[in-house]
């Protein structure tokens, strides 16, 4: 590729226009496309087949990047007032330039919760429409903006159909799934074997990304009521379980060319989690995995993990798991994202590491995961 990539945002987000599905969805499903409504608390939400989507705080603040760093964000903010770069690539690229970001891999916002739609045919229509729109969003800047396809796991057959479309017709290098169980099946369930085989064959990375805890089965939310506590639990613990499923459950051992990324759930848990799996692998009293390779070695071969710029363990774990196994993300334009200044925050965390290690964290891991090297 012609461009030099030294700073890559591995997990940015778009803001889907509210008319996306009306404009892009298969006409057969147009009357079931998401519709905006205002709930009894005055919050914007979407209604799909009579069910409300939009998380605890509604859609309004999804584009309020920097809110946790003091940017004013109150309950009167509407979705369409979100950061313009979320909706418009021509506004996004100047924001990337201001932060020195060479490329961004893009995940959904509203779409993170669409796994809660239950009809497989409708889910596929929603995801297919989104992927077509995302390709158009990225089209003006093909060496800067890279879409990550939404993949519905409600139907493995439709998932595989969408993977072929996204990879071969849209040129997308990666797809994303939620870590939460679809149809009560963990990711190592035998029904998903064709999906993992297809990802290998298409050379398509799979990013695992958590979202709203309201629309899908989510670990721990039955034990805590507060949004903060539920967010702490859901993102990290669902990802830990997904990590265990694809490693201890044998997915990556069976599919040696598979590339899996664990995203937006923090990264500091990975070292003790791999250590714990290794100890149980080594202890024949516990090792019921059927694996022939230690879990930490499988992670090194097949997996990557994303850190947030505020995490204090990045520097230590860059040495422990290897800088080229680490991704980082701005989370732009979400309220808990970092703009401006995310790359600078990362470099401050990495102070004292070699130039090679810094490049590994800032770009090398993403180049490898997304198949750009």
WOQUI-V654276 format. One line per field, one symbol per residue. psi: psi as a letter, one per 20 degrees, with the letter a starting at -180 (. if undefined). burial: # if it has 24 or more other C-alpha atoms within 12 Angstrom, else .. A space follows every 50 residues. Layout:
# WOQUI-V654276
psi=???
burial=???
This chain:
# WOQUI-V654276
psi=qhqpoiopoimrqropqijghhhiqphhjhijqppprpaijjqprqpoli qpqjrhjaigjhjlpjhijippoaiiprgijrphihhohhhgghhghhjk phqppprrfhihiiiiphohgggggggggghgghhhghhimijhpoqopp opjhohghghghggggghhikpiqrqrqiqppkkprijphhighghgggg hiloqoppprbpjiiqpppiiiiqhqhgghgggggghhhghgghghfhij ghhhmijqpppoqljriiihghgggggghhghoihhnjhjqiqqghhhgh hiqqqpqqiipijgggihhgiphjjprrqhjpkqhjroprjghggghhhj pirqhghghgghhggggggjkj.
burial=....##############.###.###..#..######.....######.. .################.....#...#############..##.##..## ##################.###################..##.####### ######.##########..#############...###...######### .##################.#........##################### #####################.##..##..#.......#.#.######## ###########.######..###########################.## ......################.
